[in-house]
């Protein structure tokens, strides 16, 4: 029985080779080791990545890393507080997770269903929570348009995690800032 496409394990190795030049110019050996560790996270989610049926290999790899970091953040804190660093503007309804107006975002999230389908139940629940949190950025995602929706979704998830890290760092020690990230 022949396969029409290589397994995702092979695809990850090929993608990692594409990023070899980037890795080479990182500041030091420690950064390169962290980069290798970060890239290897995709191996934990190979089934989900191959199920994502995404022609751009780096997108499922990035989603794996984002999900894994979200999972680690979730484990580090007993409970997540909704992060609202913005003003108390009436038009700023960041808790409207059912923003039906964002059909662009909804369609993109639906495309990731196959990715989440093979995740273990606990990871699938976290994945869905993570995606639900992206609706608070739906206006920003929509403004970039349909052609940039995947990148906008990824950056909104990374942005949300960055906010969580900053707030977590401030909560742990009011004067301490987090010097390094996951």
ABEGO torsion letter per residue (X at the ends): XBBABBBAAAAAAAAAAAAAAAAAABABAAAAAAAAAAAAAAAAAAAAAAAAGBABAAAAAAAAAAAAAAAAAAAABABBBBBBABBABAABBAABAABAABAAAAAAAAAAAAAAAABBAAAAAAAAAAAAAAAAAAAAAAAAEAAAAAAAAAAAAAAAAAAAAAAAAAAABAABBBABBX
